[in-house]
Amino acid sequence: MEQQIHYLEDAQSFQVSWEEGRKLRRRYMPYVLRTVLRRRKKSVIDHFYDEKIHEKTILIRALGVSVRGNMQYVLNVLNSDDRFKGYKIYVRTSKETHETVKEYIRQNNWKRTIPLEKYYNKMLERCQYLITESFFPYNWIKKPEQILIDTWHGTPLKKLGIRKNGKKAHLQAIQQKNFLCTDYFLYPNKFTQKIMYESYGVVSMMKGKALMLGYPRTGGMLSVPKEDTEKVRKTLAPNGEKVYAYMPTFRGYLSDEETIQREKDLLTYIDEHLRDDQILYVNLHHHIGQALDCSVFKHIRTFPPLIDSYELLTATDALISDYSSVFYDYLILGKQIILYIEDYETYSKYQGLNADITTLPFDKARSKEELVEMLNRGKNYDDTQIRSELCAYDSPRNAEKLSQLFAGDESGLTLEEHPHNDMPKVLFYTECCREGKETELLSQFSAAVDKSKYDYRIGCDTKKTADHLGSAYPMLHDSDVITSEDVIKLSSIGAPLKQKCLKGRIGFDKAIEYLQHEYALIPIQYYGYTKFDLLAIYDTPNADMILSLSLADAKSKALFITDDILKMIDEGDAFMKDAIRFAGDHCNVCAVSSPENVAKAEQILSDKWKDKVSVINDVSAMQKLCGFAN
């Protein structure tokens, strides 16, 4: 018999209201002992509802929790331009970087800038503007009125995200979430734009705009006054020596000990073969930088801590690198670039590269001897064409143009819409792709989905899927994936309120009146403000996840009541039983995997599901579900 999918009216969408949630927090506070509130560490949900957005506030999260590179030049503008008078600019630091950043702020006379080691989550929910070149933490929940700018941290030579080699499609939760929340994503060239679109699989869901603009740091190199460059050069080379920079990337296929030995051997050879009128400045990857003592060398120094790295590069005569994206930045200067790639075959096979580095016009050394020879010879190649392609959006005003956005000004900027499509957005959430009939059916269905008609994705948990790679792949390679980190942390009110509910001290219906304001934030935390055409809560025995996804913004929502869920309820899990009943009332399809479970499901669900529970146990039925029939 042909299986029929029973749809109720459109699924209920819960509209998150900051004002209502804040009001209910006050009403439900008496249910929680004040001693518990005082002792409990606040979660991001506490901060979401407790913090108002403060206008003219900016939070910066730079690579390495410092202020080097891009953020150096953005901060120069924000602290000097009159348009930003009255602004407060917070810079995320760590215990290791706080004092250095503090001194850097003082040295640059950035009077509007405040280093921030503590209260990070609080400020994430308070600041109007957020800017990063890496990512904000996964637990952050974006408010609709916040503006996020992502500059990324370099032209992507190395493969990223789902394009990486191996079974890594389930590991992209933080970056995917940040991309979905981004209002302006900076692309310095078309190459970067293409690779980023392909690397994380969420571009059709990104609501923000593509900002075609060179990096602030490359614009900074173009705008450094000649007298400042001469001053830096005098500091680096007091006797007029030739100055070179060495900036290698991290080699994941080597241990730290092997990497340290490799760098030590290379630098020892270079030091022995440099003339007295040559100095090499070294900036090693932070994994090993502290472990190698450069004071033993005669011609080699480490980058001075209080000189910006990119200002230093303007004062050099050549750059030695390998697979680090810094050589793309250095290209703007038109100076010699030497790529030391003696391990090219090994590294490219291990890491995966987005471009064939051997076709680039730069000098490419395969041995220490070649490297020194090229350094002494100087530049003798033509990089005009590649510079015109990769530096097309560069100008000395890169940082100034980017900073316009903090004043709500888009004038004169090159902005593009991210490539979207009109296909229905479908998400099947399966917690961990565990071994069994559920994953086998999902794998068959995913292979049969017409990707030319549906913008289809599988949702899963990053950490839990790691324990089930055998059943997760190749399914997660063959379909787009959007991953999450499903440790749901309720607030200092929500968590103890749920515990009271679990212990029977407060009824579920009373508790959920408030808790739904917390659970409804979780889909925003995972997927931003994406609205799905169909969200299927397919396979998760986690009541918190079921409640959260049932409150997501979706045209249709399908709740699969698995055998495991029915078993939990049979064994006395009252909270799961209440969660299924509540979730069913917010979905317009409820389904089980076998006809004999229909009656069990109807006993759990509310009366409106009588004779309406579907049986979905094959690919054909799953395909009918995606038809959005009423």
LOGUGU-849849 format. One record per residue (C-alpha): x, y, z; residue number from 1. Coordinates in Angstrom, 1 decimal, decimal comma, padded with zeros to 4 digits. Example, Ala and Ser with C-alpha at 12.3 -4.5 7.8 and 13.67 -1.06 7.14 Angstrom:
! LOGUGU-849849
    east   north      up    k
   012,3  -004,5   007,8    1
   013,7  -001,1   007,1    2
! end
This chain:
! LOGUGU-849849
    east   north      up    k
   000,0   000,0   000,0    1
   001,3   003,5  -000,9    2
   002,3   005,3   002,3    3
   000,6   008,6   002,9    4
   002,3   011,5   004,7    5
  -000,2   013,2   007,1    6
   000,4   016,9   007,3    7
  -001,3   019,2   009,8    8
  -001,4   023,0   009,2    9
   001,9   024,8   008,8   10
   004,4   024,2   011,6   11
   004,4   026,6   014,4   12
   007,4   029,0   014,4   13
   008,4   030,4   017,8   14
   009,4   034,1   017,5   15
   012,2   034,9   019,9   16
   011,4   038,1   021,8   17
   014,2   039,7   023,8   18
   011,6   041,7   025,8   19
   009,4   038,8   026,6   20
   012,2   036,5   027,5   21
   013,7   039,1   029,8   22
   010,3   039,7   031,5   23
   009,8   035,9   032,0   24
   013,2   035,6   033,6   25
   012,1   038,0   036,3   26
   008,9   036,1   036,8   27
   010,5   032,7   037,0   28
   013,4   033,8   039,2   29
   011,5   032,9   042,4   30
   011,4   029,2   041,3   31
   015,2   029,1   041,6   32
   017,1   029,5   044,9   33
   019,0   032,7   044,9   34
   022,0   030,8   046,3   35
   022,0   028,7   043,2   36
   021,9   031,8   041,0   37
   024,8   033,4   042,8   38
   027,0   030,3   042,5   39
   026,1   029,3   039,0   40
   028,3   030,5   036,2   41
   026,3   032,5   033,6   42
   025,8   031,0   030,2   43
   025,5   032,8   026,9   44
   021,7   032,6   027,2   45
   021,9   034,6   030,5   46
   023,9   037,3   028,6   47
   021,6   037,2   025,6   48
   018,6   038,2   027,7   49
   020,4   040,2   030,4   50
   022,4   042,5   028,1   51
   021,1   045,3   025,9   52
   022,9   046,2   022,7   53
   025,0   049,3   023,4   54
   025,3   051,5   020,3   55
   028,8   052,6   019,2   56
   030,5   049,6   020,6   57
   032,8   047,3   018,7   58
   034,3   043,9   019,7   59
   037,4   042,7   017,9   60
   038,6   039,1   017,9   61
   041,9   039,0   016,0   62
   044,0   036,0   015,0   63
   046,2   035,0   018,0   64
   044,0   037,1   020,3   65
   046,2   040,1   019,7   66
   046,0   043,2   017,5   67
   048,5   042,4   014,8   68
   047,9   042,2   011,1   69
   044,5   043,3   009,8   70
   043,3   044,6   013,2   71
   046,3   046,9   013,6   72
   045,2   049,0   010,6   73
   041,5   048,9   011,4   74
   042,3   050,1   015,0   75
   044,4   052,9   013,5   76
   041,4   054,2   011,7   77
   038,9   053,7   014,5   78
   041,1   055,5   017,0   79
   041,9   058,5   014,8   80
   038,8   059,1   012,5   81
   036,4   061,7   014,0   82
   033,4   059,6   012,8   83
   034,2   057,2   015,7   84
   034,4   059,7   018,5   85
   032,4   058,3   021,4   86
   032,9   054,7   020,3   87
   034,2   052,1   022,7   88
   036,4   049,4   021,0   89
   037,0   046,2   022,9   90
   039,9   043,8   021,8   91
   039,7   040,2   022,9   92
   042,9   039,1   024,7   93
   044,1   036,1   026,6   94
   046,1   035,6   029,8   95
   049,2   035,2   027,6   96
   048,6   038,2   025,3   97
   046,8   040,7   027,6   98
   049,8   042,7   028,8   99
   051,4   042,8   025,4  100
   048,2   044,1   023,8  101
   047,8   046,6   026,6  102
   051,2   048,0   026,0  103
   050,6   048,0   022,2  104
   047,5   050,1   022,8  105
   049,4   052,5   025,0  106
   052,2   052,7   022,5  107
   049,8   053,5   019,6  108
   047,8   056,0   021,7  109
   044,5   054,2   020,9  110
   042,5   056,0   023,5  111
   039,2   054,5   022,3  112
   040,4   050,9   022,7  113
   040,1   048,6   025,7  114
   041,8   045,2   026,1  115
   039,3   042,6   027,2  116
   040,5   039,4   028,9  117
   037,3   038,9   031,0  118
   033,6   039,3   030,4  119
   034,0   038,1   026,8  120
   030,6   036,3   026,5  121
   028,9   039,3   028,1  122
   030,4   041,7   025,6  123
   029,5   039,4   022,7  124
   025,9   040,0   023,6  125
   026,3   043,7   024,2  126
   028,4   045,1   021,4  127
   026,7   046,5   018,3  128
   029,5   045,6   015,9  129
   031,7   042,5   015,9  130
   034,7   041,9   013,7  131
   036,9   038,8   013,4  132
   039,6   037,3   011,2  133
   039,1   033,9   012,7  134
   035,8   033,2   014,5  135
   033,7   034,0   017,5  136
   032,9   031,1   019,9  137
   030,3   028,6   018,9  138
   028,1   029,3   021,9  139
   027,5   033,0   020,9  140
   024,0   033,8   019,9  141
   023,7   036,7   017,5  142
   021,1   039,3   018,1  143
   019,3   040,6   015,0  144
   020,6   044,1   015,5  145
   024,2   043,1   015,7  146
   026,5   043,5   012,7  147
   029,3   040,9   012,1  148
   032,2   041,6   009,8  149
   034,5   038,7   008,9  150
   037,8   039,5   007,2  151
   039,1   035,9   007,3  152
   042,9   035,6   007,8  153
   044,5   035,0   004,5  154
   044,2   034,0   000,9  155
   043,5   030,2   001,1  156
   046,3   028,3  -000,5  157
   045,7   025,3   001,8  158
   042,5   023,3   001,5  159
   039,9   024,3   004,1  160
   036,7   023,0   005,6  161
   034,9   020,2   003,8  162
   037,5   020,3   001,0  163
   040,2   019,0   003,3  164
   041,4   015,6   002,8  165
   039,9   012,8   004,8  166
   036,7   012,4   006,9  167
   036,4   016,0   008,0  168
   033,1   017,2   006,7  169
   031,6   016,9   010,2  170
   034,2   019,2   011,8  171
   033,1   022,6   010,5  172
   030,6   023,7   013,1  173
   032,3   026,9   014,3  174
   033,2   028,3   010,9  175
   029,8   027,4   009,3  176
   028,0   029,1   012,2  177
   030,1   032,2   011,9  178
   029,6   032,4   008,2  179
   025,8   032,1   008,6  180
   025,9   035,0   011,0  181
   028,2   037,2   008,9  182
   026,7   040,5   007,6  183
   029,9   041,4   005,5  184
   032,5   038,8   004,5  185
   035,6   040,3   003,0  186
   037,1   038,7  -000,1  187
   040,5   040,2  -001,3  188
   040,3   038,6  -004,7  189
   038,1   036,3  -006,8  190
   040,3   033,3  -006,1  191
   039,6   033,6  -002,4  192
   035,9   034,1  -003,0  193
   035,6   030,9  -005,1  194
   037,5   028,8  -002,6  195
   035,6   030,0   000,4  196
   032,3   029,4  -001,4  197
   033,4   025,8  -002,0  198
   035,0   025,1   001,3  199
   032,2   025,3   003,8  200
   029,0   024,4   001,9  201
   026,8   027,1   003,4  202
   027,1   030,0   000,8  203
   023,5   029,6  -000,4  204
   022,3   030,2   003,2  205
   024,6   033,2   003,9  206
   022,4   036,3   004,3  207
   025,3   038,8   004,4  208
   027,0   040,6   001,6  209
   030,4   039,8  -000,1  210
   032,7   042,8   000,4  211
   035,3   042,8  -002,4  212
   038,2   044,6  -000,8  213
   041,9   044,1  -000,1  214
   043,0   043,2   003,4  215
   043,5   046,1   005,8  216
   047,1   044,8   006,3  217
   048,0   044,9   002,6  218
   046,5   048,4   002,4  219
   048,6   049,2   005,4  220
   051,7   048,1   003,7  221
   050,9   050,4   000,8  222
   050,1   053,3   003,0  223
   053,1   053,2   005,4  224
   054,9   056,6   005,0  225
   058,4   056,4   003,6  226
   059,9   057,9   006,7  227
   058,2   055,3   008,9  228
   059,6   052,5   006,7  229
   063,1   054,0   007,0  230
   062,7   054,3   010,7  231
   061,7   050,6   011,0  232
   064,5   049,6   008,7  233
   067,0   051,5   010,8  234
   065,8   049,6   013,8  235
   066,1   046,3   012,0  236
   069,4   047,0   010,3  237
   071,3   049,7   012,1  238
   074,3   049,4   009,8  239
   072,4   049,4   006,6  240
   072,3   045,6   006,1  241
   070,0   043,8   003,7  242
   066,9   042,7   005,5  243
   064,9   039,5   004,9  244
   061,9   037,9   006,5  245
   061,2   034,2   007,0  246
   057,6   033,2   007,8  247
   056,9   029,5   007,4  248
   053,6   027,7   008,0  249
   052,9   024,8   010,4  250
   053,5   021,3   009,2  251
   050,9   019,0   010,6  252
   052,5   015,9   009,3  253
   055,5   016,5   011,6  254
   055,6   016,4   015,4  255
   056,6   019,6   017,2  256
   060,0   018,1   017,9  257
   060,5   017,2   014,2  258
   059,4   020,7   013,2  259
   061,8   022,4   015,6  260
   064,7   020,2   014,4  261
   063,8   021,0   010,7  262
   063,8   024,7   011,4  263
   066,9   024,6   013,5  264
   068,8   022,8   010,7  265
   067,6   025,2   008,0  266
   068,3   028,4   010,1  267
   071,8   027,0   011,1  268
   072,6   026,6   007,4  269
   071,3   030,0   006,4  270
   073,1   031,7   009,3  271
   076,4   030,1   008,3  272
   076,0   031,3   004,7  273
   074,7   034,8   005,1  274
   077,2   037,7   004,8  275
   077,7   040,2   007,6  276
   075,6   042,7   005,6  277
   072,6   040,5   005,6  278
   070,0   039,9   008,5  279
   067,1   037,5   008,5  280
   064,1   038,1   010,7  281
   062,1   035,0   011,7  282
   058,5   034,7   012,7  283
   057,9   031,0   013,3  284
   054,4   029,4   013,9  285
   053,3   029,8   017,5  286
   053,4   026,0   018,0  287
   057,2   026,1   017,9  288
   058,2   029,8   018,0  289
   059,0   029,8   021,7  290
   061,0   026,5   021,5  291
   063,7   027,8   019,2  292
   066,4   030,1   020,5  293
   067,5   032,5   017,8  294
   070,0   034,3   020,0  295
   072,5   031,6   019,2  296
   072,6   032,8   015,6  297
   074,8   035,6   014,2  298
   072,7   036,9   011,3  299
   069,2   035,8   012,5  300
   066,7   037,6   014,8  301
   063,1   037,1   015,8  302
   060,4   039,6   014,9  303
   060,4   042,4   017,4  304
   057,3   042,1   019,6  305
   056,3   045,8   019,4  306
   056,7   046,3   015,7  307
   053,7   045,3   013,6  308
   054,6   042,4   011,4  309
   053,3   044,0   008,2  310
   055,0   047,3   008,9  311
   058,2   045,2   009,3  312
   057,6   043,5   006,0  313
   057,5   046,8   004,1  314
   061,1   047,4   005,4  315
   062,4   044,1   004,0  316
   064,1   043,2   000,7  317
   062,7   039,7   000,3  318
   060,3   037,2   001,9  319
   061,1   033,5   002,4  320
   058,0   031,4   003,0  321
   056,5   028,1   001,9  322
   052,7   027,4   002,1  323
   051,8   030,3   004,3  324
   049,3   032,8   002,8  325
   051,6   035,6   003,8  326
   053,3   035,5   000,5  327
   050,0   036,5  -001,2  328
   050,0   039,6   001,1  329
   053,6   040,3   000,3  330
   052,9   040,2  -003,4  331
   051,5   043,7  -003,2  332
   055,0   045,1  -002,6  333
   056,4   043,7  -005,8  334
   059,5   042,4  -004,0  335
   061,2   039,0  -004,2  336
   059,4   036,0  -002,8  337
   061,2   032,7  -002,3  338
   059,1   029,6  -001,6  339
   061,1   027,0   000,3  340
   059,2   023,8  -000,7  341
   061,6   021,0  -000,4  342
   058,7   018,8   000,9  343
   056,1   019,9  -001,7  344
   054,9   016,4  -002,6  345
   054,6   015,3   001,0  346
   053,0   018,5   002,2  347
   050,5   018,8  -000,7  348
   049,4   015,2  -000,3  349
   048,9   015,6   003,5  350
   047,3   019,0   003,6  351
   045,8   019,5   000,1  352
   046,3   022,7  -001,8  353
   043,8   024,9  -003,7  354
   046,5   025,9  -006,3  355
   049,5   024,3  -007,8  356
   052,3   026,2  -006,1  357
   054,9   025,1  -008,7  358
   053,1   027,2  -011,4  359
   053,5   030,5  -009,5  360
   056,1   032,8  -010,9  361
   058,0   033,3  -007,6  362
   061,4   031,7  -006,8  363
   061,0   028,1  -005,6  364
   063,8   026,5  -003,7  365
   064,0   022,8  -003,3  366
   067,2   022,8  -001,1  367
   068,9   025,0   001,4  368
   071,6   025,7  -001,1  369
   069,1   026,9  -003,7  370
   067,5   029,1  -001,1  371
   070,6   031,0  -000,2  372
   071,6   031,3  -003,9  373
   068,2   032,8  -004,8  374
   068,5   035,2  -001,9  375
   071,8   036,5  -003,0  376
   070,8   036,7  -006,6  377
   067,7   038,8  -005,9  378
   064,4   039,0  -007,9  379
   064,6   038,1  -011,6  380
   061,0   037,0  -012,4  381
   057,9   038,8  -013,6  382
   054,9   038,7  -011,3  383
   052,8   041,5  -013,0  384
   050,0   039,3  -014,1  385
   049,4   037,4  -010,8  386
   049,7   040,7  -008,9  387
   046,9   042,3  -011,1  388
   044,7   039,2  -010,5  389
   045,2   038,8  -006,7  390
   045,6   042,4  -005,7  391
   042,8   043,9  -007,9  392
   040,8   045,3  -004,9  393
   043,9   046,6  -003,0  394
   044,5   050,3  -002,2  395
   046,1   052,2   000,6  396
   042,6   052,9   001,9  397
   041,6   049,3   002,5  398
   041,3   049,8   006,3  399
   039,5   053,1   005,9  400
   037,0   051,6   003,5  401
   036,3   048,6   005,8  402
   035,8   050,9   008,8  403
   033,0   052,8   007,0  404
   030,8   049,8   007,9  405
   031,1   050,7   011,6  406
   029,3   053,9   010,8  407
   026,7   052,2   008,7  408
   028,1   053,6   005,5  409
   028,3   051,4   002,4  410
   029,0   054,2  -000,1  411
   031,7   053,5  -002,6  412
   032,2   049,9  -001,5  413
   032,2   047,0  -003,9  414
   029,4   044,7  -002,5  415
   027,9   041,6  -004,0  416
   025,1   039,3  -002,9  417
   026,2   035,8  -002,0  418
   025,0   033,3  -004,6  419
   021,6   032,0  -003,4  420
   019,1   029,8  -005,1  421
   015,3   029,4  -005,1  422
   015,4   025,7  -004,1  423
   013,7   024,5  -000,9  424
   016,1   024,4   002,0  425
   015,9   021,0   003,6  426
   017,7   019,9   006,8  427
   017,7   016,3   008,1  428
   019,1   016,4   011,6  429
   020,7   013,1   012,7  430
   022,7   013,5   015,9  431
   025,7   011,2   015,3  432
   025,1   009,1   012,1  433
   025,1   006,0   014,4  434
   025,2   002,5   013,0  435
   021,8   001,1   012,4  436
   018,7   001,3   010,3  437
   018,1   005,0   010,7  438
   021,5   006,0   009,2  439
   021,2   003,3   006,5  440
   017,9   004,8   005,4  441
   019,2   008,3   005,6  442
   022,2   007,4   003,5  443
   019,9   005,8   000,8  444
   017,6   008,8   000,8  445
   020,5   011,3   000,6  446
   021,9   009,5  -002,4  447
   018,5   009,7  -004,1  448
   017,8   013,4  -003,4  449
   017,7   015,5  -006,5  450
   020,3   018,1  -005,6  451
   019,2   020,2  -008,6  452
   015,8   020,6  -007,0  453
   016,6   020,8  -003,3  454
   019,1   022,7  -001,2  455
   019,6   019,6   000,9  456
   021,8   019,2   004,0  457
   022,4   016,7   006,7  458
   022,8   018,1   010,2  459
   024,9   016,3   012,8  460
   027,0   016,9   015,9  461
   030,7   017,4   015,5  462
   031,9   015,5   018,5  463
   029,4   012,7   018,6  464
   029,8   011,9   014,9  465
   033,5   011,4   015,5  466
   032,6   008,1   017,2  467
   030,7   006,8   014,1  468
   032,9   007,7   011,1  469
   032,3   004,2   009,5  470
   028,6   004,8   009,2  471
   028,8   008,6   008,6  472
   031,0   008,3   005,5  473
   030,7   008,4   002,5  474
   027,3   009,8   003,2  475
   028,7   013,0   004,6  476
   031,0   013,4   001,6  477
   028,2   012,9  -000,9  478
   025,8   015,5   000,6  479
   026,2   019,0   002,0  480
   026,6   018,9   005,8  481
   026,0   021,6   008,4  482
   027,4   020,6   011,8  483
   026,8   021,7   015,3  484
   028,2   021,3   018,8  485
   025,2   020,1   020,7  486
   026,1   020,7   024,3  487
   023,0   022,8   025,2  488
   023,8   025,0   028,2  489
   020,7   026,5   029,7  490
   020,9   029,6   031,7  491
   021,3   030,1   035,5  492
   017,5   030,2   035,6  493
   016,7   027,6   032,9  494
   019,1   024,9   034,1  495
   017,8   024,7   037,7  496
   014,2   025,1   036,5  497
   014,6   022,1   034,3  498
   016,1   020,1   037,2  499
   013,0   021,0   039,3  500
   010,9   019,7   036,4  501
   012,9   016,5   036,2  502
   012,4   015,9   039,9  503
   008,7   016,6   039,7  504
   008,7   019,8   041,7  505
   007,2   021,8   038,9  506
   005,1   020,6   036,0  507
   006,4   020,5   032,5  508
   003,8   022,8   031,1  509
   004,7   025,4   033,7  510
   008,5   025,0   033,1  511
   008,2   025,1   029,4  512
   006,4   028,4   029,5  513
   009,8   029,9   030,2  514
   012,2   027,3   028,9  515
   010,9   027,6   025,4  516
   012,5   031,1   025,3  517
   015,8   029,4   026,0  518
   015,4   026,4   023,7  519
   014,3   028,6   020,8  520
   017,7   030,3   020,9  521
   019,6   027,0   020,1  522
   018,7   026,9   016,4  523
   019,8   030,5   016,1  524
   023,0   029,5   017,8  525
   023,5   026,7   015,3  526
   022,1   028,1   012,0  527
   021,8   031,8   012,5  528
   018,5   033,2   011,2  529
   018,2   030,7   008,4  530
   014,6   029,7   007,6  531
   014,3   026,1   006,4  532
   011,5   024,9   004,1  533
   011,7   021,5   005,8  534
   013,5   020,7   009,0  535
   013,3   017,0   009,9  536
   014,2   016,0   013,5  537
   015,2   012,7   012,2  538
   017,4   010,8   014,8  539
   018,3   012,1   018,2  540
   017,4   010,7   021,6  541
   018,3   014,1   023,2  542
   015,1   015,8   024,6  543
   016,8   019,2   024,7  544
   017,6   019,0   021,0  545
   014,1   017,8   020,1  546
   012,6   020,7   022,0  547
   015,1   023,2   020,4  548
   014,7   022,1   016,8  549
   010,9   021,9   017,2  550
   011,0   025,7   017,9  551
   013,1   026,5   014,9  552
   011,9   028,8   012,1  553
   010,8   026,5   009,4  554
   007,8   026,2   007,0  555
   007,5   022,5   007,7  556
   008,9   020,5   010,6  557
   008,9   016,7   010,8  558
   009,4   014,8   014,0  559
   010,6   011,2   013,7  560
   009,8   009,3   016,9  561
   012,4   006,6   016,8  562
   012,3   003,2   018,5  563
   014,9   004,5   021,0  564
   012,7   007,4   022,0  565
   009,7   005,0   022,5  566
   011,9   002,7   024,6  567
   013,1   005,7   026,8  568
   009,4   006,6   027,4  569
   008,4   003,0   028,1  570
   011,2   002,9   030,7  571
   009,8   005,9   032,5  572
   011,5   009,0   031,0  573
   008,7   011,5   031,7  574
   010,7   014,5   030,4  575
   011,2   012,9   027,1  576
   007,5   012,0   026,9  577
   006,5   015,6   027,6  578
   009,2   016,9   025,1  579
   007,7   014,7   022,3  580
   004,2   015,9   023,1  581
   005,3   019,5   023,0  582
   007,5   019,1   019,9  583
   004,7   017,3   018,1  584
   002,5   020,4   018,6  585
   005,1   022,5   016,9  586
   005,6   020,2   013,9  587
   003,3   019,4   011,1  588
   004,5   015,8   010,5  589
   005,0   013,2   013,1  590
   006,3   009,8   012,0  591
   007,4   006,4   013,3  592
   009,4   003,7   011,5  593
   006,9   000,9   011,7  594
   003,0   000,5   011,7  595
   003,1  -001,2   015,1  596
   004,5   002,0   016,7  597
   001,7   004,3   015,4  598
  -000,6   003,6   018,4  599
   002,3   004,2   020,9  600
   003,1   007,5   019,3  601
  -000,5   008,6   019,3  602
  -000,8   007,9   023,1  603
   002,2   010,2   023,7  604
   001,2   013,0   021,3  605
  -001,7   015,4   021,8  606
  -005,2   014,6   020,5  607
  -004,7   016,5   017,2  608
  -002,4   013,7   016,1  609
  -005,1   010,9   016,4  610
  -005,1   009,0   013,1  611
  -002,4   011,4   011,7  612
   000,9   009,7   012,7  613
   002,8   008,7   009,5  614
   004,9   005,6   008,9  615
   008,1   006,6   007,1  616
   010,4   003,7   006,7  617
   011,7   003,8   003,1  618
   013,2   006,1   000,6  619
   009,9   006,6  -001,2  620
   008,2   007,8   001,9  621
   011,1   010,1   002,7  622
   010,8   011,6  -000,8  623
   007,1   012,2  -000,3  624
   007,9   014,1   002,9  625
   010,1   016,5   000,9  626
   007,2   017,2  -001,4  627
   005,7   019,8   001,1  628
   002,3   018,5   000,3  629
  -000,6   019,7   002,4  630
! end
